Amino acid sequence: MIRTDALAQLPVRSVLPALREALDGPGAAVLCAPPGTGKTTLVPLALAGLLGDGPPRRVLVAEPRRIAARAAARRMAWLLGEEPGRSVGHTVRGERVVSPETRVEVVTTGVLVRRLQRDQELPGVDVVIIDECHERHLDADTAAAFLLDVRAALRPELRLVAASATTDAEGWARLLGGAPVVTAEGVSHPVETVWAPPPGTVRPPHGMRVDPALLRHVAATVRRALAEREGDVLCFLPGVGEIGRVAGELGALPGVEVLQ
């Protein structure tokens, strides 16, 4: 069962008509939408016709990292009330979760490049979404160049969407041949800044090394946030090792689930 309540809360819904108009006209668009608006999850479902308000299409979504590809596919499947691999699936290096009924497939940009090298026409694909297009790296740039060539020489009907929260919209619009820029507004929430400096001296990062004293202080700040505020805590750290160290420092907090 489609989770209509969750879908209705995503602000990007308001720009879907403009996005469809752009794809039915020029065939390309730049989508600018802040985080949390549904850019990565609602838009592919809508363009694939899985929400009952458009023609059925096969949509390929390119993400810069494997963890993002898996997470996006799982979230979209959840919004449809399905298990991953049915209407929505994903393919990353060493892992493929799709079926004959899959209409939205989330892949990494590396997987997309290899597919384009094998068969430039991308048979059966109607729309390609380059998500987080501001993250410039070799695979993403190569995939974009391939896709532009494919549209110009082989499949002018292939629709392209460059999507990001922070991209150079006008630059991408020029790259896509004067494509329209569709902008969605996010929802703002009040933010309070609390200054929490470490109690002692912390050595600056050196290469890949982070001072353990800083990680202990991060764990202490998380405990403080849990004690002083209601709800969950989201903590950003520079790498897997640092995440593991802070999770170990937090230990088994009563009534708290620590997720890495």
Secondary structure, 3 states (H helix, E strand, C coil): CCCHHHHHCCHHHHHHHHHHHHHHCCCEEEEECCCCCCCCCHHHHHHCCCCCCCCCCCEEEEECCHHHHHHHHHHHHHHHCCCCCCCEEEEECCEEECCCCCCEEEEEHHHHHHHHHHCCCCCCCCEEEEECCCCCCHHHHHHHHHHHHHHHHCCCCCEEEEEECCCCHHHHHHHCCCCCEEECCCCCCCCCCCCCCCCCCCCCCECCECCHHHHHHHHHHHHHHHHHCCCCCCCCCCCHHHHHHHHHHHCCCCCCCCCC
